[in-house]
Amino acid sequence: HGASGIALLLIRRYATTGDTALLDLAAGALRRDLERCRAGDDGALLVVEGKRLMPYVGSGSAGIAAVIDAYLAHRPDPDLEAAGRALLPAALSAFYVQPGLLRGSAGLLLHLAATPLCDPADRRRAIDRHTDLLGSHALPYGGGLAFPGEQLMRLSMDLATGTAGALLALGAASGRPTGLPFLPAAPAAHPAATAAPQTGPSRGRGNTTVQ
């Protein structure tokens, strides 16, 4: 979603081409999204959406943080790493209204299971808390369990809003290598990943621009 979605596309393209100009553009896109953030009452860096501050994967802090993690797998950047750590508290709260993957606690659970920027003790506590929170949303259905979707109006089997997303997150929390398309649990670095940001003209494969 937003500039971070563009950044993720550029990062994945870099992984197949090695064109470092793509990482330069990805960093710029991430910084544009970070400019939309502001600190909440607890100091967490949150995305501003109208009058609300959003922590979620689909359109919030955790989504930007996940793409920062993907970027840092290819190139160190102290400023973006610091931003990723500042975004992290948004995923550590005790309560979220919805269980969904893109706009609920399942997505935050998935991010916490994958990010290398979280203190291990904080990660364990938050994963346990979010797992319990997901459990509180589970409802009997067809001899098993299912989860309510957007706005908790009805049961959903969707990846984005309901049961499939909750199962994906719980799998990640249990230690299984689980991720989303374009956001694998442990993104592989390109052989040229140690390259520092270029200060001169790009030597990548042709010119790359983003409007």
PyMOL commands that place a pseudoatom at each C-alpha (Angstrom):
pseudoatom trace, name=CA, resn=HIS, resi=1, chain=A, elem=C, hetatm=0, pos=[0.000, 0.000, 0.000]
pseudoatom trace, name=CA, resn=GLY, resi=2, chain=A, elem=C, hetatm=0, pos=[1.301, 3.470, -0.813]
pseudoatom trace, name=CA, resn=ALA, resi=3, chain=A, elem=C, hetatm=0, pos=[4.938, 4.316, -1.385]
pseudoatom trace, name=CA, resn=SER, resi=4, chain=A, elem=C, hetatm=0, pos=[6.057, 1.338, 0.706]
pseudoatom trace, name=CA, resn=GLY, resi=5, chain=A, elem=C, hetatm=0, pos=[4.304, -0.959, -1.754]
pseudoatom trace, name=CA, resn=ILE, resi=6, chain=A, elem=C, hetatm=0, pos=[6.288, 0.654, -4.561]
pseudoatom trace, name=CA, resn=ALA, resi=7, chain=A, elem=C, hetatm=0, pos=[9.446, 0.243, -2.477]
pseudoatom trace, name=CA, resn=LEU, resi=8, chain=A, elem=C, hetatm=0, pos=[8.739, -3.463, -2.033]
pseudoatom trace, name=CA, resn=LEU, resi=9, chain=A, elem=C, hetatm=0, pos=[8.336, -3.926, -5.784]
pseudoatom trace, name=CA, resn=LEU, resi=10, chain=A, elem=C, hetatm=0, pos=[11.656, -2.153, -6.362]
pseudoatom trace, name=CA, resn=ILE, resi=11, chain=A, elem=C, hetatm=0, pos=[13.398, -4.284, -3.728]
pseudoatom trace, name=CA, resn=ARG, resi=12, chain=A, elem=C, hetatm=0, pos=[12.129, -7.504, -5.280]
pseudoatom trace, name=CA, resn=ARG, resi=13, chain=A, elem=C, hetatm=0, pos=[13.170, -6.288, -8.726]
pseudoatom trace, name=CA, resn=TYR, resi=14, chain=A, elem=C, hetatm=0, pos=[16.634, -5.516, -7.367]
pseudoatom trace, name=CA, resn=ALA, resi=15, chain=A, elem=C, hetatm=0, pos=[16.857, -9.072, -6.024]
pseudoatom trace, name=CA, resn=THR, resi=16, chain=A, elem=C, hetatm=0, pos=[16.580, -10.392, -9.577]
pseudoatom trace, name=CA, resn=THR, resi=17, chain=A, elem=C, hetatm=0, pos=[18.625, -7.751, -11.427]
pseudoatom trace, name=CA, resn=GLY, resi=18, chain=A, elem=C, hetatm=0, pos=[21.240, -6.441, -8.996]
pseudoatom trace, name=CA, resn=ASP, resi=19, chain=A, elem=C, hetatm=0, pos=[20.545, -2.895, -10.216]
pseudoatom trace, name=CA, resn=THR, resi=20, chain=A, elem=C, hetatm=0, pos=[21.416, -0.779, -7.170]
pseudoatom trace, name=CA, resn=ALA, resi=21, chain=A, elem=C, hetatm=0, pos=[19.513, 2.191, -8.585]
pseudoatom trace, name=CA, resn=LEU, resi=22, chain=A, elem=C, hetatm=0, pos=[16.385, 0.264, -7.634]
pseudoatom trace, name=CA, resn=LEU, resi=23, chain=A, elem=C, hetatm=0, pos=[17.454, 0.239, -3.987]
pseudoatom trace, name=CA, resn=ASP, resi=24, chain=A, elem=C, hetatm=0, pos=[18.080, 3.985, -4.150]
pseudoatom trace, name=CA, resn=LEU, resi=25, chain=A, elem=C, hetatm=0, pos=[14.524, 4.478, -5.389]
pseudoatom trace, name=CA, resn=ALA, resi=26, chain=A, elem=C, hetatm=0, pos=[13.148, 2.081, -2.768]
pseudoatom trace, name=CA, resn=ALA, resi=27, chain=A, elem=C, hetatm=0, pos=[14.829, 4.043, 0.019]
pseudoatom trace, name=CA, resn=GLY, resi=28, chain=A, elem=C, hetatm=0, pos=[13.315, 7.256, -1.297]
pseudoatom trace, name=CA, resn=ALA, resi=29, chain=A, elem=C, hetatm=0, pos=[9.853, 5.693, -1.432]
pseudoatom trace, name=CA, resn=LEU, resi=30, chain=A, elem=C, hetatm=0, pos=[10.162, 4.447, 2.149]
pseudoatom trace, name=CA, resn=ARG, resi=31, chain=A, elem=C, hetatm=0, pos=[11.186, 7.894, 3.332]
pseudoatom trace, name=CA, resn=ARG, resi=32, chain=A, elem=C, hetatm=0, pos=[8.118, 9.394, 1.663]
pseudoatom trace, name=CA, resn=ASP, resi=33, chain=A, elem=C, hetatm=0, pos=[5.894, 7.079, 3.680]
pseudoatom trace, name=CA, resn=LEU, resi=34, chain=A, elem=C, hetatm=0, pos=[7.839, 7.816, 6.861]
pseudoatom trace, name=CA, resn=GLU, resi=35, chain=A, elem=C, hetatm=0, pos=[7.100, 11.500, 6.349]
pseudoatom trace, name=CA, resn=ARG, resi=36, chain=A, elem=C, hetatm=0, pos=[3.404, 10.629, 6.780]
pseudoatom trace, name=CA, resn=CYS, resi=37, chain=A, elem=C, hetatm=0, pos=[4.013, 9.155, 10.226]
pseudoatom trace, name=CA, resn=ARG, resi=38, chain=A, elem=C, hetatm=0, pos=[3.800, 10.823, 13.584]
pseudoatom trace, name=CA, resn=ALA, resi=39, chain=A, elem=C, hetatm=0, pos=[4.348, 9.703, 17.140]
pseudoatom trace, name=CA, resn=GLY, resi=40, chain=A, elem=C, hetatm=0, pos=[1.400, 8.385, 19.108]
pseudoatom trace, name=CA, resn=ASP, resi=41, chain=A, elem=C, hetatm=0, pos=[0.831, 8.987, 22.809]
pseudoatom trace, name=CA, resn=ASP, resi=42, chain=A, elem=C, hetatm=0, pos=[3.160, 6.095, 23.681]
pseudoatom trace, name=CA, resn=GLY, resi=43, chain=A, elem=C, hetatm=0, pos=[5.896, 7.274, 21.322]
pseudoatom trace, name=CA, resn=ALA, resi=44, chain=A, elem=C, hetatm=0, pos=[5.196, 4.663, 18.650]
pseudoatom trace, name=CA, resn=LEU, resi=45, chain=A, elem=C, hetatm=0, pos=[5.611, 5.922, 15.096]
pseudoatom trace, name=CA, resn=LEU, resi=46, chain=A, elem=C, hetatm=0, pos=[2.242, 5.534, 13.378]
pseudoatom trace, name=CA, resn=VAL, resi=47, chain=A, elem=C, hetatm=0, pos=[0.770, 6.207, 9.965]
pseudoatom trace, name=CA, resn=VAL, resi=48, chain=A, elem=C, hetatm=0, pos=[-1.716, 9.064, 9.893]
pseudoatom trace, name=CA, resn=GLU, resi=49, chain=A, elem=C, hetatm=0, pos=[-4.980, 8.105, 8.166]
pseudoatom trace, name=CA, resn=GLY, resi=50, chain=A, elem=C, hetatm=0, pos=[-7.428, 10.951, 8.483]
pseudoatom trace, name=CA, resn=LYS, resi=51, chain=A, elem=C, hetatm=0, pos=[-7.947, 11.410, 12.216]
pseudoatom trace, name=CA, resn=ARG, resi=52, chain=A, elem=C, hetatm=0, pos=[-6.619, 7.953, 13.079]
pseudoatom trace, name=CA, resn=LEU, resi=53, chain=A, elem=C, hetatm=0, pos=[-3.142, 6.573, 13.697]
pseudoatom trace, name=CA, resn=MET, resi=54, chain=A, elem=C, hetatm=0, pos=[-2.777, 3.162, 12.041]
pseudoatom trace, name=CA, resn=PRO, resi=55, chain=A, elem=C, hetatm=0, pos=[-0.428, 0.366, 13.197]
pseudoatom trace, name=CA, resn=TYR, resi=56, chain=A, elem=C, hetatm=0, pos=[-1.357, -2.313, 10.648]
pseudoatom trace, name=CA, resn=VAL, resi=57, chain=A, elem=C, hetatm=0, pos=[0.370, -4.242, 7.856]
pseudoatom trace, name=CA, resn=GLY, resi=58, chain=A, elem=C, hetatm=0, pos=[-2.035, -3.297, 5.079]
pseudoatom trace, name=CA, resn=SER, resi=59, chain=A, elem=C, hetatm=0, pos=[-2.049, 0.450, 5.652]
pseudoatom trace, name=CA, resn=GLY, resi=60, chain=A, elem=C, hetatm=0, pos=[-0.004, 1.294, 8.695]
pseudoatom trace, name=CA, resn=SER, resi=61, chain=A, elem=C, hetatm=0, pos=[3.238, 1.237, 10.626]
pseudoatom trace, name=CA, resn=ALA, resi=62, chain=A, elem=C, hetatm=0, pos=[3.841, -2.514, 10.459]
pseudoatom trace, name=CA, resn=GLY, resi=63, chain=A, elem=C, hetatm=0, pos=[3.573, -2.489, 6.674]
pseudoatom trace, name=CA, resn=ILE, resi=64, chain=A, elem=C, hetatm=0, pos=[6.260, 0.172, 6.361]
pseudoatom trace, name=CA, resn=ALA, resi=65, chain=A, elem=C, hetatm=0, pos=[8.389, -1.638, 8.944]
pseudoatom trace, name=CA, resn=ALA, resi=66, chain=A, elem=C, hetatm=0, pos=[8.122, -4.930, 7.046]
pseudoatom trace, name=CA, resn=VAL, resi=67, chain=A, elem=C, hetatm=0, pos=[9.359, -3.288, 3.850]
pseudoatom trace, name=CA, resn=ILE, resi=68, chain=A, elem=C, hetatm=0, pos=[12.188, -1.616, 5.773]
pseudoatom trace, name=CA, resn=ASP, resi=69, chain=A, elem=C, hetatm=0, pos=[13.210, -5.101, 6.943]
pseudoatom trace, name=CA, resn=ALA, resi=70, chain=A, elem=C, hetatm=0, pos=[13.173, -6.280, 3.323]
pseudoatom trace, name=CA, resn=TYR, resi=71, chain=A, elem=C, hetatm=0, pos=[15.340, -3.311, 2.313]
pseudoatom trace, name=CA, resn=LEU, resi=72, chain=A, elem=C, hetatm=0, pos=[17.840, -3.832, 5.143]
pseudoatom trace, name=CA, resn=ALA, resi=73, chain=A, elem=C, hetatm=0, pos=[18.309, -7.445, 4.041]
pseudoatom trace, name=CA, resn=HIS, resi=74, chain=A, elem=C, hetatm=0, pos=[20.052, -6.014, 0.971]
pseudoatom trace, name=CA, resn=ARG, resi=75, chain=A, elem=C, hetatm=0, pos=[21.689, -2.795, 2.162]
pseudoatom trace, name=CA, resn=PRO, resi=76, chain=A, elem=C, hetatm=0, pos=[22.473, -1.305, 5.585]
pseudoatom trace, name=CA, resn=ASP, resi=77, chain=A, elem=C, hetatm=0, pos=[20.917, 2.079, 6.301]
pseudoatom trace, name=CA, resn=PRO, resi=78, chain=A, elem=C, hetatm=0, pos=[21.159, 3.414, 9.871]
pseudoatom trace, name=CA, resn=ASP, resi=79, chain=A, elem=C, hetatm=0, pos=[18.358, 5.946, 9.382]
pseudoatom trace, name=CA, resn=LEU, resi=80, chain=A, elem=C, hetatm=0, pos=[15.904, 3.396, 8.023]
pseudoatom trace, name=CA, resn=GLU, resi=81, chain=A, elem=C, hetatm=0, pos=[16.896, 0.896, 10.699]
pseudoatom trace, name=CA, resn=ALA, resi=82, chain=A, elem=C, hetatm=0, pos=[16.188, 3.524, 13.364]
pseudoatom trace, name=CA, resn=ALA, resi=83, chain=A, elem=C, hetatm=0, pos=[12.822, 4.209, 11.740]
pseudoatom trace, name=CA, resn=GLY, resi=84, chain=A, elem=C, hetatm=0, pos=[12.035, 0.487, 11.715]
pseudoatom trace, name=CA, resn=ARG, resi=85, chain=A, elem=C, hetatm=0, pos=[12.718, 0.325, 15.439]
pseudoatom trace, name=CA, resn=ALA, resi=86, chain=A, elem=C, hetatm=0, pos=[10.561, 3.409, 16.043]
pseudoatom trace, name=CA, resn=LEU, resi=87, chain=A, elem=C, hetatm=0, pos=[7.709, 1.771, 14.121]
pseudoatom trace, name=CA, resn=LEU, resi=88, chain=A, elem=C, hetatm=0, pos=[7.957, -1.440, 16.128]
pseudoatom trace, name=CA, resn=PRO, resi=89, chain=A, elem=C, hetatm=0, pos=[6.057, -0.343, 19.291]
pseudoatom trace, name=CA, resn=ALA, resi=90, chain=A, elem=C, hetatm=0, pos=[2.916, -0.011, 17.176]
pseudoatom trace, name=CA, resn=ALA, resi=91, chain=A, elem=C, hetatm=0, pos=[2.933, -3.821, 16.917]
pseudoatom trace, name=CA, resn=LEU, resi=92, chain=A, elem=C, hetatm=0, pos=[3.445, -4.371, 20.656]
pseudoatom trace, name=CA, resn=SER, resi=93, chain=A, elem=C, hetatm=0, pos=[0.186, -3.041, 22.098]
pseudoatom trace, name=CA, resn=ALA, resi=94, chain=A, elem=C, hetatm=0, pos=[-2.017, -5.219, 24.278]
pseudoatom trace, name=CA, resn=PHE, resi=95, chain=A, elem=C, hetatm=0, pos=[-5.215, -4.940, 22.230]
pseudoatom trace, name=CA, resn=TYR, resi=96, chain=A, elem=C, hetatm=0, pos=[-6.342, -4.562, 18.623]
pseudoatom trace, name=CA, resn=VAL, resi=97, chain=A, elem=C, hetatm=0, pos=[-10.004, -4.602, 17.644]
pseudoatom trace, name=CA, resn=GLN, resi=98, chain=A, elem=C, hetatm=0, pos=[-9.784, -6.861, 14.587]
pseudoatom trace, name=CA, resn=PRO, resi=99, chain=A, elem=C, hetatm=0, pos=[-7.973, -10.178, 14.082]
pseudoatom trace, name=CA, resn=GLY, resi=100, chain=A, elem=C, hetatm=0, pos=[-7.267, -9.750, 10.356]
pseudoatom trace, name=CA, resn=LEU, resi=101, chain=A, elem=C, hetatm=0, pos=[-3.944, -10.016, 8.571]
pseudoatom trace, name=CA, resn=LEU, resi=102, chain=A, elem=C, hetatm=0, pos=[-3.938, -6.659, 6.805]
pseudoatom trace, name=CA, resn=ARG, resi=103, chain=A, elem=C, hetatm=0, pos=[-5.864, -4.582, 9.355]
pseudoatom trace, name=CA, resn=GLY, resi=104, chain=A, elem=C, hetatm=0, pos=[-5.626, -6.514, 12.597]
pseudoatom trace, name=CA, resn=SER, resi=105, chain=A, elem=C, hetatm=0, pos=[-3.573, -8.422, 15.122]
pseudoatom trace, name=CA, resn=ALA, resi=106, chain=A, elem=C, hetatm=0, pos=[-2.723, -11.349, 12.817]
pseudoatom trace, name=CA, resn=GLY, resi=107, chain=A, elem=C, hetatm=0, pos=[-0.629, -9.092, 10.602]
pseudoatom trace, name=CA, resn=LEU, resi=108, chain=A, elem=C, hetatm=0, pos=[1.209, -7.683, 13.591]
pseudoatom trace, name=CA, resn=LEU, resi=109, chain=A, elem=C, hetatm=0, pos=[1.873, -11.211, 14.812]
pseudoatom trace, name=CA, resn=LEU, resi=110, chain=A, elem=C, hetatm=0, pos=[3.272, -12.111, 11.386]
pseudoatom trace, name=CA, resn=HIS, resi=111, chain=A, elem=C, hetatm=0, pos=[5.533, -9.057, 11.406]
pseudoatom trace, name=CA, resn=LEU, resi=112, chain=A, elem=C, hetatm=0, pos=[6.826, -9.722, 14.917]
pseudoatom trace, name=CA, resn=ALA, resi=113, chain=A, elem=C, hetatm=0, pos=[7.668, -13.303, 13.983]
pseudoatom trace, name=CA, resn=ALA, resi=114, chain=A, elem=C, hetatm=0, pos=[9.783, -12.092, 11.050]
pseudoatom trace, name=CA, resn=THR, resi=115, chain=A, elem=C, hetatm=0, pos=[11.437, -8.803, 11.992]
pseudoatom trace, name=CA, resn=PRO, resi=116, chain=A, elem=C, hetatm=0, pos=[15.073, -8.895, 13.131]
pseudoatom trace, name=CA, resn=LEU, resi=117, chain=A, elem=C, hetatm=0, pos=[14.700, -5.505, 14.847]
pseudoatom trace, name=CA, resn=CYS, resi=118, chain=A, elem=C, hetatm=0, pos=[12.715, -6.672, 17.884]
pseudoatom trace, name=CA, resn=ASP, resi=119, chain=A, elem=C, hetatm=0, pos=[14.294, -7.530, 21.226]
pseudoatom trace, name=CA, resn=PRO, resi=120, chain=A, elem=C, hetatm=0, pos=[13.860, -11.315, 21.707]
pseudoatom trace, name=CA, resn=ALA, resi=121, chain=A, elem=C, hetatm=0, pos=[12.178, -10.980, 25.106]
pseudoatom trace, name=CA, resn=ASP, resi=122, chain=A, elem=C, hetatm=0, pos=[9.782, -8.291, 23.844]
pseudoatom trace, name=CA, resn=ARG, resi=123, chain=A, elem=C, hetatm=0, pos=[9.080, -10.434, 20.780]
pseudoatom trace, name=CA, resn=ARG, resi=124, chain=A, elem=C, hetatm=0, pos=[8.200, -13.483, 22.864]
pseudoatom trace, name=CA, resn=ARG, resi=125, chain=A, elem=C, hetatm=0, pos=[5.892, -11.531, 25.160]
pseudoatom trace, name=CA, resn=ALA, resi=126, chain=A, elem=C, hetatm=0, pos=[4.138, -9.824, 22.252]
pseudoatom trace, name=CA, resn=ILE, resi=127, chain=A, elem=C, hetatm=0, pos=[3.761, -13.055, 20.268]
pseudoatom trace, name=CA, resn=ASP, resi=128, chain=A, elem=C, hetatm=0, pos=[2.193, -14.767, 23.286]
pseudoatom trace, name=CA, resn=ARG, resi=129, chain=A, elem=C, hetatm=0, pos=[-0.117, -11.790, 23.847]
pseudoatom trace, name=CA, resn=HIS, resi=130, chain=A, elem=C, hetatm=0, pos=[-1.196, -11.575, 20.202]
pseudoatom trace, name=CA, resn=THR, resi=131, chain=A, elem=C, hetatm=0, pos=[-1.727, -15.341, 20.036]
pseudoatom trace, name=CA, resn=ASP, resi=132, chain=A, elem=C, hetatm=0, pos=[-4.029, -15.120, 23.055]
pseudoatom trace, name=CA, resn=LEU, resi=133, chain=A, elem=C, hetatm=0, pos=[-5.809, -12.156, 21.472]
pseudoatom trace, name=CA, resn=LEU, resi=134, chain=A, elem=C, hetatm=0, pos=[-6.377, -14.106, 18.264]
pseudoatom trace, name=CA, resn=GLY, resi=135, chain=A, elem=C, hetatm=0, pos=[-7.712, -16.981, 20.341]
pseudoatom trace, name=CA, resn=SER, resi=136, chain=A, elem=C, hetatm=0, pos=[-10.266, -14.669, 21.909]
pseudoatom trace, name=CA, resn=HIS, resi=137, chain=A, elem=C, hetatm=0, pos=[-11.641, -13.918, 18.424]
pseudoatom trace, name=CA, resn=ALA, resi=138, chain=A, elem=C, hetatm=0, pos=[-11.950, -17.571, 17.351]
pseudoatom trace, name=CA, resn=LEU, resi=139, chain=A, elem=C, hetatm=0, pos=[-15.498, -18.908, 16.998]
pseudoatom trace, name=CA, resn=PRO, resi=140, chain=A, elem=C, hetatm=0, pos=[-16.795, -22.471, 16.522]
pseudoatom trace, name=CA, resn=TYR, resi=141, chain=A, elem=C, hetatm=0, pos=[-17.549, -23.265, 12.898]
pseudoatom trace, name=CA, resn=GLY, resi=142, chain=A, elem=C, hetatm=0, pos=[-18.057, -26.535, 11.047]
pseudoatom trace, name=CA, resn=GLY, resi=143, chain=A, elem=C, hetatm=0, pos=[-16.438, -28.645, 13.721]
pseudoatom trace, name=CA, resn=GLY, resi=144, chain=A, elem=C, hetatm=0, pos=[-13.428, -26.341, 13.917]
pseudoatom trace, name=CA, resn=LEU, resi=145, chain=A, elem=C, hetatm=0, pos=[-12.718, -22.654, 14.370]
pseudoatom trace, name=CA, resn=ALA, resi=146, chain=A, elem=C, hetatm=0, pos=[-13.087, -19.557, 12.232]
pseudoatom trace, name=CA, resn=PHE, resi=147, chain=A, elem=C, hetatm=0, pos=[-12.387, -15.858, 12.640]
pseudoatom trace, name=CA, resn=PRO, resi=148, chain=A, elem=C, hetatm=0, pos=[-14.544, -12.793, 12.024]
pseudoatom trace, name=CA, resn=GLY, resi=149, chain=A, elem=C, hetatm=0, pos=[-13.607, -10.484, 9.191]
pseudoatom trace, name=CA, resn=GLU, resi=150, chain=A, elem=C, hetatm=0, pos=[-13.606, -6.736, 8.632]
pseudoatom trace, name=CA, resn=GLN, resi=151, chain=A, elem=C, hetatm=0, pos=[-15.477, -4.827, 11.345]
pseudoatom trace, name=CA, resn=LEU, resi=152, chain=A, elem=C, hetatm=0, pos=[-16.239, -8.190, 13.031]
pseudoatom trace, name=CA, resn=MET, resi=153, chain=A, elem=C, hetatm=0, pos=[-19.526, -8.315, 11.117]
pseudoatom trace, name=CA, resn=ARG, resi=154, chain=A, elem=C, hetatm=0, pos=[-19.362, -11.938, 9.910]
pseudoatom trace, name=CA, resn=LEU, resi=155, chain=A, elem=C, hetatm=0, pos=[-17.026, -14.897, 9.683]
pseudoatom trace, name=CA, resn=SER, resi=156, chain=A, elem=C, hetatm=0, pos=[-14.376, -14.648, 6.988]
pseudoatom trace, name=CA, resn=MET, resi=157, chain=A, elem=C, hetatm=0, pos=[-12.181, -17.312, 5.412]
pseudoatom trace, name=CA, resn=ASP, resi=158, chain=A, elem=C, hetatm=0, pos=[-10.054, -14.729, 3.571]
pseudoatom trace, name=CA, resn=LEU, resi=159, chain=A, elem=C, hetatm=0, pos=[-6.308, -14.339, 3.789]
pseudoatom trace, name=CA, resn=ALA, resi=160, chain=A, elem=C, hetatm=0, pos=[-6.594, -10.563, 4.117]
pseudoatom trace, name=CA, resn=THR, resi=161, chain=A, elem=C, hetatm=0, pos=[-9.403, -10.335, 6.650]
pseudoatom trace, name=CA, resn=GLY, resi=162, chain=A, elem=C, hetatm=0, pos=[-10.151, -13.675, 8.242]
pseudoatom trace, name=CA, resn=THR, resi=163, chain=A, elem=C, hetatm=0, pos=[-9.342, -17.270, 9.036]
pseudoatom trace, name=CA, resn=ALA, resi=164, chain=A, elem=C, hetatm=0, pos=[-6.660, -17.964, 6.415]
pseudoatom trace, name=CA, resn=GLY, resi=165, chain=A, elem=C, hetatm=0, pos=[-4.712, -14.908, 7.527]
pseudoatom trace, name=CA, resn=ALA, resi=166, chain=A, elem=C, hetatm=0, pos=[-4.989, -15.884, 11.184]
pseudoatom trace, name=CA, resn=LEU, resi=167, chain=A, elem=C, hetatm=0, pos=[-3.671, -19.377, 10.390]
pseudoatom trace, name=CA, resn=LEU, resi=168, chain=A, elem=C, hetatm=0, pos=[-0.769, -17.913, 8.430]
pseudoatom trace, name=CA, resn=ALA, resi=169, chain=A, elem=C, hetatm=0, pos=[0.176, -15.674, 11.348]
pseudoatom trace, name=CA, resn=LEU, resi=170, chain=A, elem=C, hetatm=0, pos=[-0.130, -18.470, 13.896]
pseudoatom trace, name=CA, resn=GLY, resi=171, chain=A, elem=C, hetatm=0, pos=[2.099, -20.642, 11.738]
pseudoatom trace, name=CA, resn=ALA, resi=172, chain=A, elem=C, hetatm=0, pos=[4.730, -17.905, 11.678]
pseudoatom trace, name=CA, resn=ALA, resi=173, chain=A, elem=C, hetatm=0, pos=[4.445, -17.464, 15.444]
pseudoatom trace, name=CA, resn=SER, resi=174, chain=A, elem=C, hetatm=0, pos=[5.087, -21.178, 15.956]
pseudoatom trace, name=CA, resn=GLY, resi=175, chain=A, elem=C, hetatm=0, pos=[8.427, -20.894, 14.174]
pseudoatom trace, name=CA, resn=ARG, resi=176, chain=A, elem=C, hetatm=0, pos=[7.452, -22.097, 10.715]
pseudoatom trace, name=CA, resn=PRO, resi=177, chain=A, elem=C, hetatm=0, pos=[9.058, -20.125, 7.838]
pseudoatom trace, name=CA, resn=THR, resi=178, chain=A, elem=C, hetatm=0, pos=[5.867, -18.374, 6.774]
pseudoatom trace, name=CA, resn=GLY, resi=179, chain=A, elem=C, hetatm=0, pos=[5.428, -15.162, 4.821]
pseudoatom trace, name=CA, resn=LEU, resi=180, chain=A, elem=C, hetatm=0, pos=[3.281, -13.284, 2.355]
pseudoatom trace, name=CA, resn=PRO, resi=181, chain=A, elem=C, hetatm=0, pos=[3.866, -13.016, -1.392]
pseudoatom trace, name=CA, resn=PHE, resi=182, chain=A, elem=C, hetatm=0, pos=[6.758, -10.569, -1.870]
pseudoatom trace, name=CA, resn=LEU, resi=183, chain=A, elem=C, hetatm=0, pos=[7.267, -10.579, 1.926]
pseudoatom trace, name=CA, resn=PRO, resi=184, chain=A, elem=C, hetatm=0, pos=[8.894, -13.935, 2.687]
pseudoatom trace, name=CA, resn=ALA, resi=185, chain=A, elem=C, hetatm=0, pos=[9.754, -14.769, 6.278]
pseudoatom trace, name=CA, resn=ALA, resi=186, chain=A, elem=C, hetatm=0, pos=[13.485, -14.485, 5.587]
pseudoatom trace, name=CA, resn=PRO, resi=187, chain=A, elem=C, hetatm=0, pos=[14.196, -12.595, 2.347]
pseudoatom trace, name=CA, resn=ALA, resi=188, chain=A, elem=C, hetatm=0, pos=[17.321, -13.809, 0.611]
pseudoatom trace, name=CA, resn=ALA, resi=189, chain=A, elem=C, hetatm=0, pos=[19.931, -11.169, -0.050]
pseudoatom trace, name=CA, resn=HIS, resi=190, chain=A, elem=C, hetatm=0, pos=[21.201, -10.604, -3.570]
pseudoatom trace, name=CA, resn=PRO, resi=191, chain=A, elem=C, hetatm=0, pos=[24.922, -11.357, -4.070]
pseudoatom trace, name=CA, resn=ALA, resi=192, chain=A, elem=C, hetatm=0, pos=[25.468, -7.601, -4.448]
pseudoatom trace, name=CA, resn=ALA, resi=193, chain=A, elem=C, hetatm=0, pos=[23.626, -6.851, -1.210]
pseudoatom trace, name=CA, resn=THR, resi=194, chain=A, elem=C, hetatm=0, pos=[26.642, -5.398, 0.531]
pseudoatom trace, name=CA, resn=ALA, resi=195, chain=A, elem=C, hetatm=0, pos=[26.807, -2.530, -1.947]
pseudoatom trace, name=CA, resn=ALA, resi=196, chain=A, elem=C, hetatm=0, pos=[26.591, 0.883, -0.314]
pseudoatom trace, name=CA, resn=PRO, resi=197, chain=A, elem=C, hetatm=0, pos=[24.264, 3.575, -1.679]
pseudoatom trace, name=CA, resn=GLN, resi=198, chain=A, elem=C, hetatm=0, pos=[25.714, 5.066, -4.847]
pseudoatom trace, name=CA, resn=THR, resi=199, chain=A, elem=C, hetatm=0, pos=[26.806, 8.678, -4.839]
pseudoatom trace, name=CA, resn=GLY, resi=200, chain=A, elem=C, hetatm=0, pos=[27.489, 8.906, -8.545]
pseudoatom trace, name=CA, resn=PRO, resi=201, chain=A, elem=C, hetatm=0, pos=[25.609, 7.875, -11.691]
pseudoatom trace, name=CA, resn=SER, resi=202, chain=A, elem=C, hetatm=0, pos=[24.022, 4.453, -11.537]
pseudoatom trace, name=CA, resn=ARG, resi=203, chain=A, elem=C, hetatm=0, pos=[25.775, 1.592, -13.261]
pseudoatom trace, name=CA, resn=GLY, resi=204, chain=A, elem=C, hetatm=0, pos=[22.660, -0.535, -13.232]
pseudoatom trace, name=CA, resn=ARG, resi=205, chain=A, elem=C, hetatm=0, pos=[20.912, -1.930, -16.245]
pseudoatom trace, name=CA, resn=GLY, resi=206, chain=A, elem=C, hetatm=0, pos=[19.478, 1.151, -17.813]
pseudoatom trace, name=CA, resn=ASN, resi=207, chain=A, elem=C, hetatm=0, pos=[17.678, 4.085, -16.267]
pseudoatom trace, name=CA, resn=THR, resi=208, chain=A, elem=C, hetatm=0, pos=[14.899, 3.526, -13.748]
pseudoatom trace, name=CA, resn=THR, resi=209, chain=A, elem=C, hetatm=0, pos=[12.444, 6.243, -12.786]
pseudoatom trace, name=CA, resn=VAL, resi=210, chain=A, elem=C, hetatm=0, pos=[9.366, 6.456, -10.603]
pseudoatom trace, name=CA, resn=GLN, resi=211, chain=A, elem=C, hetatm=0, pos=[6.727, 9.076, -11.244]
for i in range(1, 211): cmd.bond("trace and resi %d" % i, "trace and resi %d" % (i + 1))
show_as sticks, trace
zoom trace
